[in-house]
Amino acid sequence: MRFLVVTEGAYSAFKMKVTIKRWHGVATWKWGVDEECCGICRYAFEACCPDCTMPGDGCPPVWGACTHAFHMHCLMKWLESLQSMRQHCPMCRQDWKFRN
């Protein structure tokens, strides 16, 4: 009868032959935003704004030079409502400029 003694470091030399018969991949996504929710509608960025039916590229977050983030549709409504006034960030009231 033979015995195999595996010492530390030698274990990696042994490789198993494995055949994958089925694989079910699962993925999640998240916008790269420091804040958890839109400062206007208060919905999470992973969800869609009140005007959209599905989250995703159709309703991305937008950032201001002040670093605040909002759903694109929420911010556009906010800025349109201020046409005759100075356009400013809804959170900090700085002049609104899109972040480059």
Distance bins in CASP14 RR format, pairs under 12 A and 6 or more apart:
PFRMAT RR
TARGET T0000
AUTHOR 0000-0000-0000
RMODE 2
METHOD distances of the structure
MODEL  1
4 10 0 0 0 0 1 0 0 0 0 0 0
4 11 0 0 0 0 0 1 0 0 0 0 0
4 13 0 0 0 0 0 1 0 0 0 0 0
4 14 0 0 0 0 1 0 0 0 0 0 0
5 11 0 0 0 0 0 1 0 0 0 0 0
6 12 0 0 0 0 1 0 0 0 0 0 0
6 13 0 0 0 0 1 0 0 0 0 0 0
6 14 1 0 0 1 0 0 0 0 0 0 0
7 13 0 0 0 0 0 1 0 0 0 0 0
7 14 0 0 0 0 0 1 0 0 0 0 0
28 46 0 0 0 0 1 0 0 0 0 0 0
29 45 0 0 0 0 0 1 0 0 0 0 0
29 46 1 0 0 1 0 0 0 0 0 0 0
29 55 0 0 0 0 1 0 0 0 0 0 0
29 56 0 0 0 0 1 0 0 0 0 0 0
29 57 0 0 0 0 0 1 0 0 0 0 0
29 60 0 0 0 0 0 1 0 0 0 0 0
30 36 0 0 0 0 0 1 0 0 0 0 0
30 44 0 0 0 0 1 0 0 0 0 0 0
30 45 1 0 0 1 0 0 0 0 0 0 0
30 46 1 0 0 1 0 0 0 0 0 0 0
30 47 0 0 0 0 0 1 0 0 0 0 0
30 55 0 0 0 0 0 1 0 0 0 0 0
30 56 0 0 0 0 0 1 0 0 0 0 0
30 61 0 0 0 0 0 1 0 0 0 0 0
31 37 0 0 0 0 0 1 0 0 0 0 0
31 38 0 0 0 0 0 1 0 0 0 0 0
31 44 0 0 0 0 1 0 0 0 0 0 0
31 45 1 0 1 0 0 0 0 0 0 0 0
31 46 1 0 0 1 0 0 0 0 0 0 0
31 47 0 0 0 0 0 1 0 0 0 0 0
31 48 0 0 0 0 0 1 0 0 0 0 0
31 55 0 0 0 0 1 0 0 0 0 0 0
31 56 0 0 0 0 1 0 0 0 0 0 0
31 57 0 0 0 0 0 1 0 0 0 0 0
31 58 0 0 0 0 0 1 0 0 0 0 0
31 59 0 0 0 0 0 1 0 0 0 0 0
31 60 1 0 0 1 0 0 0 0 0 0 0
31 61 1 0 1 0 0 0 0 0 0 0 0
31 62 0 0 0 0 0 1 0 0 0 0 0
31 63 0 0 0 0 0 1 0 0 0 0 0
31 69 0 0 0 0 1 0 0 0 0 0 0
31 70 0 0 0 0 0 1 0 0 0 0 0
31 71 0 0 0 0 1 0 0 0 0 0 0
31 72 0 0 0 0 0 1 0 0 0 0 0
32 45 0 0 0 0 1 0 0 0 0 0 0
32 46 0 0 0 0 0 1 0 0 0 0 0
32 60 0 0 0 0 0 1 0 0 0 0 0
32 61 1 0 0 1 0 0 0 0 0 0 0
32 63 0 0 0 0 0 1 0 0 0 0 0
32 69 0 0 0 0 1 0 0 0 0 0 0
33 39 0 0 0 0 0 1 0 0 0 0 0
33 44 0 0 0 0 1 0 0 0 0 0 0
33 45 1 0 1 0 0 0 0 0 0 0 0
33 46 0 0 0 0 1 0 0 0 0 0 0
33 60 0 0 0 0 1 0 0 0 0 0 0
33 61 1 0 1 0 0 0 0 0 0 0 0
33 62 0 0 0 0 0 1 0 0 0 0 0
33 63 0 0 0 0 1 0 0 0 0 0 0
33 64 0 0 0 0 0 1 0 0 0 0 0
33 67 0 0 0 0 0 1 0 0 0 0 0
33 68 0 0 0 0 0 1 0 0 0 0 0
33 69 1 0 1 0 0 0 0 0 0 0 0
33 70 0 0 0 0 1 0 0 0 0 0 0
33 71 0 0 0 0 0 1 0 0 0 0 0
33 99 0 0 0 0 0 1 0 0 0 0 0
34 45 0 0 0 0 0 1 0 0 0 0 0
34 61 0 0 0 0 0 1 0 0 0 0 0
34 63 0 0 0 0 1 0 0 0 0 0 0
34 67 1 0 0 1 0 0 0 0 0 0 0
34 68 0 0 0 0 1 0 0 0 0 0 0
34 69 1 0 0 1 0 0 0 0 0 0 0
35 42 0 0 0 0 0 1 0 0 0 0 0
35 43 0 0 0 0 0 1 0 0 0 0 0
35 44 0 0 0 0 1 0 0 0 0 0 0
35 45 1 0 0 1 0 0 0 0 0 0 0
35 46 0 0 0 0 0 1 0 0 0 0 0
35 61 0 0 0 0 1 0 0 0 0 0 0
35 63 0 0 0 0 1 0 0 0 0 0 0
35 64 0 0 0 0 0 1 0 0 0 0 0
35 67 0 0 0 0 1 0 0 0 0 0 0
35 68 1 0 0 1 0 0 0 0 0 0 0
35 69 1 0 1 0 0 0 0 0 0 0 0
35 70 0 0 0 0 1 0 0 0 0 0 0
35 71 0 0 0 0 0 1 0 0 0 0 0
35 91 0 0 0 0 1 0 0 0 0 0 0
36 42 0 0 0 0 1 0 0 0 0 0 0
36 43 0 0 0 0 0 1 0 0 0 0 0
36 44 1 0 0 1 0 0 0 0 0 0 0
36 45 1 0 0 1 0 0 0 0 0 0 0
36 46 0 0 0 0 1 0 0 0 0 0 0
36 47 0 0 0 0 0 1 0 0 0 0 0
36 61 0 0 0 0 0 1 0 0 0 0 0
36 69 0 0 0 0 1 0 0 0 0 0 0
37 43 1 0 0 1 0 0 0 0 0 0 0
37 44 1 0 1 0 0 0 0 0 0 0 0
37 45 1 0 0 1 0 0 0 0 0 0 0
37 46 0 0 0 0 1 0 0 0 0 0 0
37 47 0 0 0 0 1 0 0 0 0 0 0
37 49 0 0 0 0 0 1 0 0 0 0 0
37 61 0 0 0 0 0 1 0 0 0 0 0
37 68 0 0 0 0 0 1 0 0 0 0 0
37 69 0 0 0 0 1 0 0 0 0 0 0
37 70 0 0 0 0 1 0 0 0 0 0 0
37 71 0 0 0 0 1 0 0 0 0 0 0
37 74 0 0 0 0 0 1 0 0 0 0 0
37 91 0 0 0 0 0 1 0 0 0 0 0
38 44 1 0 0 1 0 0 0 0 0 0 0
38 45 1 0 0 1 0 0 0 0 0 0 0
38 46 0 0 0 0 0 1 0 0 0 0 0
38 47 0 0 0 0 1 0 0 0 0 0 0
38 48 0 0 0 0 0 1 0 0 0 0 0
38 49 1 0 0 1 0 0 0 0 0 0 0
38 50 0 0 0 0 1 0 0 0 0 0 0
38 51 0 0 0 0 0 1 0 0 0 0 0
38 52 0 0 0 0 0 1 0 0 0 0 0
38 55 0 0 0 0 0 1 0 0 0 0 0
38 59 0 0 0 0 1 0 0 0 0 0 0
38 60 0 0 0 0 0 1 0 0 0 0 0
38 61 1 0 0 1 0 0 0 0 0 0 0
38 62 0 0 0 0 1 0 0 0 0 0 0
38 63 0 0 0 0 0 1 0 0 0 0 0
38 68 0 0 0 0 1 0 0 0 0 0 0
38 69 1 0 0 1 0 0 0 0 0 0 0
38 70 1 0 1 0 0 0 0 0 0 0 0
38 71 1 0 1 0 0 0 0 0 0 0 0
38 72 0 0 0 0 1 0 0 0 0 0 0
38 73 0 0 0 0 1 0 0 0 0 0 0
38 74 1 0 1 0 0 0 0 0 0 0 0
38 75 0 0 0 0 1 0 0 0 0 0 0
38 77 0 0 0 0 0 1 0 0 0 0 0
38 78 0 0 0 0 0 1 0 0 0 0 0
38 90 0 0 0 0 1 0 0 0 0 0 0
38 91 0 0 0 0 0 1 0 0 0 0 0
39 45 0 0 0 0 0 1 0 0 0 0 0
39 49 0 0 0 0 0 1 0 0 0 0 0
39 61 0 0 0 0 0 1 0 0 0 0 0
39 62 0 0 0 0 0 1 0 0 0 0 0
39 68 1 0 0 1 0 0 0 0 0 0 0
39 69 1 0 0 1 0 0 0 0 0 0 0
39 70 1 0 1 0 0 0 0 0 0 0 0
39 71 0 0 0 0 1 0 0 0 0 0 0
39 74 1 0 0 1 0 0 0 0 0 0 0
39 75 0 0 0 0 1 0 0 0 0 0 0
39 78 0 0 0 0 1 0 0 0 0 0 0
39 89 0 0 0 0 1 0 0 0 0 0 0
39 90 1 0 0 1 0 0 0 0 0 0 0
39 91 1 0 0 1 0 0 0 0 0 0 0
39 92 0 0 0 0 0 1 0 0 0 0 0
40 49 0 0 0 0 1 0 0 0 0 0 0
40 50 0 0 0 0 1 0 0 0 0 0 0
40 51 0 0 0 0 0 1 0 0 0 0 0
40 61 0 0 0 0 0 1 0 0 0 0 0
40 62 0 0 0 0 0 1 0 0 0 0 0
40 68 0 0 0 0 1 0 0 0 0 0 0
40 69 0 0 0 0 0 1 0 0 0 0 0
40 70 1 0 1 0 0 0 0 0 0 0 0
40 71 1 0 0 1 0 0 0 0 0 0 0
40 72 0 0 0 0 0 1 0 0 0 0 0
40 73 0 0 0 0 1 0 0 0 0 0 0
40 74 1 1 0 0 0 0 0 0 0 0 0
40 75 1 0 0 1 0 0 0 0 0 0 0
40 76 0 0 0 0 0 1 0 0 0 0 0
40 77 1 0 0 1 0 0 0 0 0 0 0
40 78 1 0 1 0 0 0 0 0 0 0 0
40 79 0 0 0 0 0 1 0 0 0 0 0
40 81 0 0 0 0 0 1 0 0 0 0 0
40 89 0 0 0 0 0 1 0 0 0 0 0
40 90 1 0 1 0 0 0 0 0 0 0 0
40 91 0 0 0 0 1 0 0 0 0 0 0
41 47 0 0 0 0 1 0 0 0 0 0 0
41 48 0 0 0 0 1 0 0 0 0 0 0
41 49 1 0 1 0 0 0 0 0 0 0 0
41 50 1 0 1 0 0 0 0 0 0 0 0
41 51 0 0 0 0 1 0 0 0 0 0 0
41 52 0 0 0 0 0 1 0 0 0 0 0
41 59 0 0 0 0 0 1 0 0 0 0 0
41 61 0 0 0 0 0 1 0 0 0 0 0
41 70 0 0 0 0 1 0 0 0 0 0 0
41 71 1 0 0 1 0 0 0 0 0 0 0
41 72 0 0 0 0 0 1 0 0 0 0 0
41 73 0 0 0 0 1 0 0 0 0 0 0
41 74 1 0 1 0 0 0 0 0 0 0 0
41 75 0 0 0 0 0 1 0 0 0 0 0
41 77 0 0 0 0 1 0 0 0 0 0 0
41 78 0 0 0 0 1 0 0 0 0 0 0
41 90 0 0 0 0 0 1 0 0 0 0 0
42 49 0 0 0 0 0 1 0 0 0 0 0
42 50 0 0 0 0 1 0 0 0 0 0 0
42 70 0 0 0 0 0 1 0 0 0 0 0
42 71 0 0 0 0 0 1 0 0 0 0 0
42 74 0 0 0 0 1 0 0 0 0 0 0
42 90 0 0 0 0 0 1 0 0 0 0 0
42 91 0 0 0 0 0 1 0 0 0 0 0
43 49 1 0 0 1 0 0 0 0 0 0 0
43 50 1 0 0 1 0 0 0 0 0 0 0
43 51 0 0 0 0 0 1 0 0 0 0 0
43 52 0 0 0 0 1 0 0 0 0 0 0
43 55 0 0 0 0 1 0 0 0 0 0 0
43 59 0 0 0 0 1 0 0 0 0 0 0
43 61 0 0 0 0 0 1 0 0 0 0 0
43 70 0 0 0 0 0 1 0 0 0 0 0
43 71 1 0 0 1 0 0 0 0 0 0 0
43 73 0 0 0 0 0 1 0 0 0 0 0
43 74 0 0 0 0 1 0 0 0 0 0 0
44 55 0 0 0 0 1 0 0 0 0 0 0
44 59 0 0 0 0 0 1 0 0 0 0 0
44 61 0 0 0 0 0 1 0 0 0 0 0
44 69 0 0 0 0 0 1 0 0 0 0 0
44 71 0 0 0 0 1 0 0 0 0 0 0
45 52 0 0 0 0 0 1 0 0 0 0 0
45 55 0 0 0 0 1 0 0 0 0 0 0
45 56 0 0 0 0 1 0 0 0 0 0 0
45 59 0 0 0 0 1 0 0 0 0 0 0
45 60 0 0 0 0 1 0 0 0 0 0 0
45 61 1 0 1 0 0 0 0 0 0 0 0
45 62 0 0 0 0 0 1 0 0 0 0 0
45 63 0 0 0 0 0 1 0 0 0 0 0
45 69 1 0 0 1 0 0 0 0 0 0 0
45 70 0 0 0 0 1 0 0 0 0 0 0
45 71 1 0 0 1 0 0 0 0 0 0 0
45 72 0 0 0 0 0 1 0 0 0 0 0
45 74 0 0 0 0 0 1 0 0 0 0 0
46 54 0 0 0 0 0 1 0 0 0 0 0
46 55 1 0 0 1 0 0 0 0 0 0 0
46 56 0 0 0 0 1 0 0 0 0 0 0
46 59 0 0 0 0 0 1 0 0 0 0 0
46 60 0 0 0 0 0 1 0 0 0 0 0
46 61 0 0 0 0 0 1 0 0 0 0 0
46 71 0 0 0 0 0 1 0 0 0 0 0
47 53 0 0 0 0 0 1 0 0 0 0 0
47 54 0 0 0 0 1 0 0 0 0 0 0
47 55 1 0 1 0 0 0 0 0 0 0 0
47 56 0 0 0 0 1 0 0 0 0 0 0
47 59 0 0 0 0 1 0 0 0 0 0 0
47 61 0 0 0 0 0 1 0 0 0 0 0
47 71 0 0 0 0 1 0 0 0 0 0 0
47 74 0 0 0 0 0 1 0 0 0 0 0
48 54 1 0 1 0 0 0 0 0 0 0 0
48 55 1 0 1 0 0 0 0 0 0 0 0
48 56 1 0 0 1 0 0 0 0 0 0 0
48 57 0 0 0 0 0 1 0 0 0 0 0
48 58 0 0 0 0 1 0 0 0 0 0 0
48 59 1 0 1 0 0 0 0 0 0 0 0
48 60 0 0 0 0 0 1 0 0 0 0 0
48 61 0 0 0 0 0 1 0 0 0 0 0
48 71 1 0 0 1 0 0 0 0 0 0 0
48 72 0 0 0 0 0 1 0 0 0 0 0
48 73 0 0 0 0 1 0 0 0 0 0 0
48 74 0 0 0 0 0 1 0 0 0 0 0
49 55 0 0 0 0 1 0 0 0 0 0 0
49 56 0 0 0 0 0 1 0 0 0 0 0
49 58 0 0 0 0 1 0 0 0 0 0 0
49 59 1 0 1 0 0 0 0 0 0 0 0
49 60 0 0 0 0 0 1 0 0 0 0 0
49 61 0 0 0 0 1 0 0 0 0 0 0
49 62 0 0 0 0 0 1 0 0 0 0 0
49 70 0 0 0 0 1 0 0 0 0 0 0
49 71 1 1 0 0 0 0 0 0 0 0 0
49 72 1 0 0 1 0 0 0 0 0 0 0
49 73 1 0 1 0 0 0 0 0 0 0 0
49 74 1 0 1 0 0 0 0 0 0 0 0
49 75 0 0 0 0 1 0 0 0 0 0 0
49 76 0 0 0 0 1 0 0 0 0 0 0
49 77 0 0 0 0 1 0 0 0 0 0 0
49 78 0 0 0 0 0 1 0 0 0 0 0
50 59 0 0 0 0 1 0 0 0 0 0 0
50 71 0 0 0 0 1 0 0 0 0 0 0
50 73 0 0 0 0 1 0 0 0 0 0 0
50 74 1 0 0 1 0 0 0 0 0 0 0
50 77 0 0 0 0 1 0 0 0 0 0 0
51 58 0 0 0 0 0 1 0 0 0 0 0
51 59 1 0 0 1 0 0 0 0 0 0 0
51 71 0 0 0 0 1 0 0 0 0 0 0
51 72 0 0 0 0 1 0 0 0 0 0 0
51 73 1 0 1 0 0 0 0 0 0 0 0
51 74 0 0 0 0 1 0 0 0 0 0 0
51 75 0 0 0 0 0 1 0 0 0 0 0
51 76 0 0 0 0 1 0 0 0 0 0 0
51 77 1 0 0 1 0 0 0 0 0 0 0
52 58 1 0 0 1 0 0 0 0 0 0 0
52 59 1 0 1 0 0 0 0 0 0 0 0
52 60 0 0 0 0 0 1 0 0 0 0 0
52 71 0 0 0 0 1 0 0 0 0 0 0
52 72 0 0 0 0 1 0 0 0 0 0 0
52 73 1 0 0 1 0 0 0 0 0 0 0
52 74 0 0 0 0 0 1 0 0 0 0 0
53 59 0 0 0 0 1 0 0 0 0 0 0
53 73 0 0 0 0 0 1 0 0 0 0 0
55 61 0 0 0 0 0 1 0 0 0 0 0
55 71 0 0 0 0 1 0 0 0 0 0 0
55 73 0 0 0 0 0 1 0 0 0 0 0
56 71 0 0 0 0 0 1 0 0 0 0 0
56 72 0 0 0 0 0 1 0 0 0 0 0
56 73 0 0 0 0 0 1 0 0 0 0 0
57 72 0 0 0 0 0 1 0 0 0 0 0
58 71 0 0 0 0 1 0 0 0 0 0 0
58 72 1 0 0 1 0 0 0 0 0 0 0
58 73 0 0 0 0 1 0 0 0 0 0 0
59 70 0 0 0 0 0 1 0 0 0 0 0
59 71 1 0 1 0 0 0 0 0 0 0 0
59 72 1 0 0 1 0 0 0 0 0 0 0
59 73 1 0 1 0 0 0 0 0 0 0 0
59 74 0 0 0 0 1 0 0 0 0 0 0
59 75 0 0 0 0 0 1 0 0 0 0 0
59 76 0 0 0 0 0 1 0 0 0 0 0
60 69 0 0 0 0 1 0 0 0 0 0 0
60 70 0 0 0 0 0 1 0 0 0 0 0
60 71 1 0 0 1 0 0 0 0 0 0 0
60 72 1 0 1 0 0 0 0 0 0 0 0
60 73 0 0 0 0 1 0 0 0 0 0 0
60 74 0 0 0 0 0 1 0 0 0 0 0
60 75 0 0 0 0 0 1 0 0 0 0 0
60 76 0 0 0 0 0 1 0 0 0 0 0
61 67 0 0 0 0 0 1 0 0 0 0 0
61 68 0 0 0 0 0 1 0 0 0 0 0
61 69 1 0 1 0 0 0 0 0 0 0 0
61 70 1 0 0 1 0 0 0 0 0 0 0
61 71 1 0 0 1 0 0 0 0 0 0 0
61 72 1 0 0 1 0 0 0 0 0 0 0
61 73 0 0 0 0 0 1 0 0 0 0 0
61 74 0 0 0 0 1 0 0 0 0 0 0
61 75 0 0 0 0 1 0 0 0 0 0 0
61 98 0 0 0 0 0 1 0 0 0 0 0
61 99 0 0 0 0 0 1 0 0 0 0 0
62 68 0 0 0 0 1 0 0 0 0 0 0
62 69 1 0 0 1 0 0 0 0 0 0 0
62 70 1 0 0 1 0 0 0 0 0 0 0
62 71 1 0 0 1 0 0 0 0 0 0 0
62 72 1 0 1 0 0 0 0 0 0 0 0
62 73 0 0 0 0 1 0 0 0 0 0 0
62 74 0 0 0 0 1 0 0 0 0 0 0
62 75 1 0 1 0 0 0 0 0 0 0 0
62 76 0 0 0 0 1 0 0 0 0 0 0
62 78 0 0 0 0 0 1 0 0 0 0 0
62 79 0 0 0 0 0 1 0 0 0 0 0
62 89 0 0 0 0 0 1 0 0 0 0 0
62 96 0 0 0 0 0 1 0 0 0 0 0
62 97 0 0 0 0 0 1 0 0 0 0 0
62 98 1 0 0 1 0 0 0 0 0 0 0
62 99 0 0 0 0 1 0 0 0 0 0 0
62 100 0 0 0 0 0 1 0 0 0 0 0
63 69 1 0 1 0 0 0 0 0 0 0 0
63 70 0 0 0 0 1 0 0 0 0 0 0
63 71 0 0 0 0 0 1 0 0 0 0 0
63 72 0 0 0 0 0 1 0 0 0 0 0
63 75 0 0 0 0 1 0 0 0 0 0 0
63 89 0 0 0 0 0 1 0 0 0 0 0
63 91 0 0 0 0 0 1 0 0 0 0 0
63 96 0 0 0 0 0 1 0 0 0 0 0
63 97 0 0 0 0 0 1 0 0 0 0 0
63 98 1 0 0 1 0 0 0 0 0 0 0
63 99 1 0 1 0 0 0 0 0 0 0 0
63 100 0 0 0 0 1 0 0 0 0 0 0
64 70 0 0 0 0 1 0 0 0 0 0 0
64 72 0 0 0 0 0 1 0 0 0 0 0
64 75 0 0 0 0 1 0 0 0 0 0 0
64 79 0 0 0 0 0 1 0 0 0 0 0
64 87 0 0 0 0 0 1 0 0 0 0 0
64 88 0 0 0 0 0 1 0 0 0 0 0
64 89 1 0 0 1 0 0 0 0 0 0 0
64 90 0 0 0 0 0 1 0 0 0 0 0
64 91 0 0 0 0 1 0 0 0 0 0 0
64 92 0 0 0 0 1 0 0 0 0 0 0
64 94 0 0 0 0 1 0 0 0 0 0 0
64 95 0 0 0 0 0 1 0 0 0 0 0
64 96 1 0 0 1 0 0 0 0 0 0 0
64 97 1 0 0 1 0 0 0 0 0 0 0
64 98 1 0 1 0 0 0 0 0 0 0 0
64 99 1 0 1 0 0 0 0 0 0 0 0
64 100 0 0 0 0 1 0 0 0 0 0 0
65 88 0 0 0 0 0 1 0 0 0 0 0
65 89 0 0 0 0 1 0 0 0 0 0 0
65 92 0 0 0 0 0 1 0 0 0 0 0
65 94 1 0 0 1 0 0 0 0 0 0 0
65 95 0 0 0 0 1 0 0 0 0 0 0
65 96 0 0 0 0 1 0 0 0 0 0 0
65 97 1 0 1 0 0 0 0 0 0 0 0
65 98 1 0 0 1 0 0 0 0 0 0 0
65 99 1 0 1 0 0 0 0 0 0 0 0
65 100 0 0 0 0 1 0 0 0 0 0 0
66 88 0 0 0 0 1 0 0 0 0 0 0
66 89 1 0 1 0 0 0 0 0 0 0 0
66 90 0 0 0 0 0 1 0 0 0 0 0
66 91 1 0 0 1 0 0 0 0 0 0 0
66 92 1 0 1 0 0 0 0 0 0 0 0
66 93 0 0 0 0 1 0 0 0 0 0 0
66 94 1 0 1 0 0 0 0 0 0 0 0
66 95 0 0 0 0 1 0 0 0 0 0 0
66 96 0 0 0 0 1 0 0 0 0 0 0
66 97 0 0 0 0 1 0 0 0 0 0 0
66 98 0 0 0 0 0 1 0 0 0 0 0
66 99 0 0 0 0 1 0 0 0 0 0 0
67 89 0 0 0 0 1 0 0 0 0 0 0
67 91 0 0 0 0 1 0 0 0 0 0 0
67 92 0 0 0 0 1 0 0 0 0 0 0
67 94 0 0 0 0 0 1 0 0 0 0 0
67 97 0 0 0 0 0 1 0 0 0 0 0
67 98 0 0 0 0 0 1 0 0 0 0 0
67 99 1 0 0 1 0 0 0 0 0 0 0
68 74 0 0 0 0 0 1 0 0 0 0 0
68 75 0 0 0 0 1 0 0 0 0 0 0
68 78 0 0 0 0 0 1 0 0 0 0 0
68 88 0 0 0 0 0 1 0 0 0 0 0
68 89 1 0 1 0 0 0 0 0 0 0 0
68 90 1 0 0 1 0 0 0 0 0 0 0
68 91 1 0 1 0 0 0 0 0 0 0 0
68 92 1 0 0 1 0 0 0 0 0 0 0
68 93 0 0 0 0 0 1 0 0 0 0 0
68 94 0 0 0 0 1 0 0 0 0 0 0
68 96 0 0 0 0 1 0 0 0 0 0 0
68 97 0 0 0 0 0 1 0 0 0 0 0
68 98 0 0 0 0 0 1 0 0 0 0 0
68 99 0 0 0 0 1 0 0 0 0 0 0
69 75 0 0 0 0 1 0 0 0 0 0 0
69 89 0 0 0 0 0 1 0 0 0 0 0
69 90 0 0 0 0 0 1 0 0 0 0 0
69 91 0 0 0 0 1 0 0 0 0 0 0
69 98 0 0 0 0 0 1 0 0 0 0 0
69 99 0 0 0 0 1 0 0 0 0 0 0
70 76 0 0 0 0 1 0 0 0 0 0 0
70 77 0 0 0 0 1 0 0 0 0 0 0
70 78 1 0 0 1 0 0 0 0 0 0 0
70 79 0 0 0 0 1 0 0 0 0 0 0
70 89 0 0 0 0 1 0 0 0 0 0 0
70 90 1 0 0 1 0 0 0 0 0 0 0
70 91 0 0 0 0 1 0 0 0 0 0 0
70 96 0 0 0 0 0 1 0 0 0 0 0
70 98 0 0 0 0 0 1 0 0 0 0 0
70 99 0 0 0 0 0 1 0 0 0 0 0
71 77 0 0 0 0 1 0 0 0 0 0 0
71 78 0 0 0 0 0 1 0 0 0 0 0
71 90 0 0 0 0 0 1 0 0 0 0 0
72 78 0 0 0 0 0 1 0 0 0 0 0
72 79 0 0 0 0 0 1 0 0 0 0 0
72 98 0 0 0 0 0 1 0 0 0 0 0
73 79 0 0 0 0 0 1 0 0 0 0 0
73 80 0 0 0 0 0 1 0 0 0 0 0
74 80 0 0 0 0 0 1 0 0 0 0 0
74 81 0 0 0 0 0 1 0 0 0 0 0
74 90 0 0 0 0 1 0 0 0 0 0 0
74 91 0 0 0 0 0 1 0 0 0 0 0
75 81 0 0 0 0 0 1 0 0 0 0 0
75 82 0 0 0 0 0 1 0 0 0 0 0
75 87 0 0 0 0 1 0 0 0 0 0 0
75 88 0 0 0 0 0 1 0 0 0 0 0
75 89 0 0 0 0 1 0 0 0 0 0 0
75 90 1 0 0 1 0 0 0 0 0 0 0
75 91 0 0 0 0 0 1 0 0 0 0 0
75 96 0 0 0 0 1 0 0 0 0 0 0
75 98 0 0 0 0 1 0 0 0 0 0 0
75 99 0 0 0 0 0 1 0 0 0 0 0
76 82 0 0 0 0 0 1 0 0 0 0 0
76 83 0 0 0 0 0 1 0 0 0 0 0
76 87 0 0 0 0 0 1 0 0 0 0 0
76 96 0 0 0 0 0 1 0 0 0 0 0
76 98 0 0 0 0 0 1 0 0 0 0 0
77 83 0 0 0 0 0 1 0 0 0 0 0
77 90 0 0 0 0 0 1 0 0 0 0 0
78 85 0 0 0 0 0 1 0 0 0 0 0
78 87 0 0 0 0 1 0 0 0 0 0 0
78 88 0 0 0 0 1 0 0 0 0 0 0
78 89 0 0 0 0 1 0 0 0 0 0 0
78 90 1 0 1 0 0 0 0 0 0 0 0
78 91 0 0 0 0 0 1 0 0 0 0 0
78 96 0 0 0 0 1 0 0 0 0 0 0
79 85 0 0 0 0 0 1 0 0 0 0 0
79 86 0 0 0 0 0 1 0 0 0 0 0
79 87 1 0 1 0 0 0 0 0 0 0 0
79 88 0 0 0 0 1 0 0 0 0 0 0
79 89 0 0 0 0 0 1 0 0 0 0 0
79 90 0 0 0 0 1 0 0 0 0 0 0
79 95 0 0 0 0 0 1 0 0 0 0 0
79 96 1 0 0 1 0 0 0 0 0 0 0
79 97 0 0 0 0 0 1 0 0 0 0 0
79 98 0 0 0 0 0 1 0 0 0 0 0
80 87 0 0 0 0 1 0 0 0 0 0 0
80 96 0 0 0 0 0 1 0 0 0 0 0
81 87 0 0 0 0 1 0 0 0 0 0 0
81 88 0 0 0 0 0 1 0 0 0 0 0
81 90 0 0 0 0 0 1 0 0 0 0 0
82 88 1 0 0 1 0 0 0 0 0 0 0
82 89 0 0 0 0 0 1 0 0 0 0 0
82 90 0 0 0 0 1 0 0 0 0 0 0
82 93 0 0 0 0 0 1 0 0 0 0 0
82 95 0 0 0 0 0 1 0 0 0 0 0
82 96 0 0 0 0 1 0 0 0 0 0 0
85 93 0 0 0 0 0 1 0 0 0 0 0
85 95 0 0 0 0 0 1 0 0 0 0 0
85 96 0 0 0 0 0 1 0 0 0 0 0
86 93 0 0 0 0 1 0 0 0 0 0 0
86 94 0 0 0 0 0 1 0 0 0 0 0
86 95 1 0 0 1 0 0 0 0 0 0 0
86 96 0 0 0 0 1 0 0 0 0 0 0
87 93 0 0 0 0 0 1 0 0 0 0 0
87 94 0 0 0 0 0 1 0 0 0 0 0
87 95 1 0 0 1 0 0 0 0 0 0 0
87 96 1 0 1 0 0 0 0 0 0 0 0
87 97 0 0 0 0 1 0 0 0 0 0 0
87 98 0 0 0 0 0 1 0 0 0 0 0
88 94 1 0 0 1 0 0 0 0 0 0 0
88 95 1 0 1 0 0 0 0 0 0 0 0
88 96 1 0 1 0 0 0 0 0 0 0 0
88 97 0 0 0 0 0 1 0 0 0 0 0
89 95 1 0 0 1 0 0 0 0 0 0 0
89 96 1 0 1 0 0 0 0 0 0 0 0
89 97 0 0 0 0 1 0 0 0 0 0 0
89 98 0 0 0 0 0 1 0 0 0 0 0
89 99 0 0 0 0 0 1 0 0 0 0 0
90 96 0 0 0 0 1 0 0 0 0 0 0
END
